[in-house]
Amino acid sequence: MISNERRDCRRIALNHAVMMGVGDGFGQRGEIVDASVQGMRVRTTQSGFYVGQEVDISCLSQQAPIAVQPFRCRVVWENANNLEVGLKYLH
């Protein structure tokens, strides 16, 4: 079977709200579109992230308006036309 998939890992489609920020500021809402064990694709509410930038992500609870412990990612690609960024988890 021939596949056009260019990623090494299987991705899971999601629809999960996040807050995104750089440094001390969390100010941009986003939505995880899909994720794998190596990273995720996030649709943002506005452009402003660039390749190589480190971003803190905090998943928002579906049950309560609280954020869980944030984690850090690096932007590996960005598409300003559809406001999406590809993020790789940093350990």
DAJO-V750297 format. One record per helix or strand. SS is the DSSP state (A for helix, B for strand). FROM is the first residue (numbers start at 0). LEN is the number of residues. Records with the same first field share a line. If there is no record, write none. Layout:
# DAJO-V750297
SS = FROM-LEN, FROM-LEN
This chain:
# DAJO-V750297
B = 11-11, 24-11, 38-6, 53-7, 66-1, 70-9, 83-6
